[in-house]
């Protein structure tokens, strides 16, 4: 039986990644290793592996995170001045989700969504 999924995304610099997710997005550190980082928030985990040669312009890492409080999450990020993806502000999509997206320091796309 499947019980959870923990995406693994590339990162160039562990300190920058940790600072962004902890200080901007409200995640907590739950594992910090030589070239690996695990962060969690509200029962989800995102794992990061070191990839120093990553070219952010060629990174296609993506995660879709479901939430049940999309509006308050969005507003909290706006209040912290977290940069929302210019092509993906909070909006209702044709597929019945209210979503928004942002890019982390390594150009991993994080999309947050809630069923309408």
N, C-alpha and C positions, 0 to 999 in steps of 0.2 A: 504494500500500500504506500502510495506517495503521501508525504506529509508536509513538505515545504520545498521551496526553491530559493536558492541564493545566487543571484547573478554574479559573475566575475567580470570586472571591467579593468582595462589597462590604465596605469597611471605612470607619469614620468617622474614625479617627485612626491614621496610619501608625506612630507610635511605640508606641502601645498594642498594636497588632496584632503588630508586630515583636517586642516584648518578650514577649508571650504565647507566640508560636510558637517563638521562639529559647530563651527561658529556661525555659518550662514544658514544651514538647513536643519540644525538641531539634532543631529545624530550623536551617538555616543560611541566611543571606542570600546570594542570588546575583544580585540586581538591585534597585536602589533608585533610583527616578526621582521626579520632582516629585509625581505623583499616582498612582503605581503601584509595587507591591512584588512581588518574586518570591522565594519561599522554597523550599528543597529539603531533603529528608531521604531517605536510602536510595534514591535514584534516582527519587523522585517530586517533582514541583513543584506548588506551589499559587500562583496569581497572585492579587493583590488590587488592586482599583481603588478609588480614593477616591470615597466617596459620603457627604459630610458630613451630608446631610439624612436619612440612613437612620434609620428608626424601628426599633430592634431587635425590638420586639414584632410588627412586620409583615415581618420578614426571613425568607424561606423558603430561603435558601442552604443547600445540603446537599452533602456529599461522602461517598462510600463508599470507604474505603481498605482494600484487602486486605493481610494480613500473614501471615507464616508463623511468628510468635512471639507470638501474641495474649496468652498468659498473662504472659510477661515484660514485654511492653509495658504491659499493664494494671497490673501490680505496680509498675513503675517510675513510672508516673503517680500511682498511689496514694501511693507513697513521697514524691513531690514535692508531695503535697497538691493535685494538680490535681483540680478539682471534676468528678466524673463525673455525667452527666445522671441525676437521681433516678429516672427511669423507664427507664433503660437501663444497669444495671450489667452486668458480664460474665455472660453466660448463653448457653445453647444455644437457638437458635431452631428453630421447626418446619421451616424451609426448609434445615436442615442446616448452619447457620453458627453459630460461637461468636462473639458480638459484644458490643460496648459502645459507648456514645456519650458525647459531651461537646459543650458549646456554647462557642464562642469569645466574646470580648468584644462582638462584634456580633451574636450569636445565630445564627451559621452553625453548622449541625449537622454534626459530624464523627463518622461511624460507622466503627469499625474492625472488620474481620471476618476469620475464618479458617474454612475448610472443616473440618468435623468428620470 
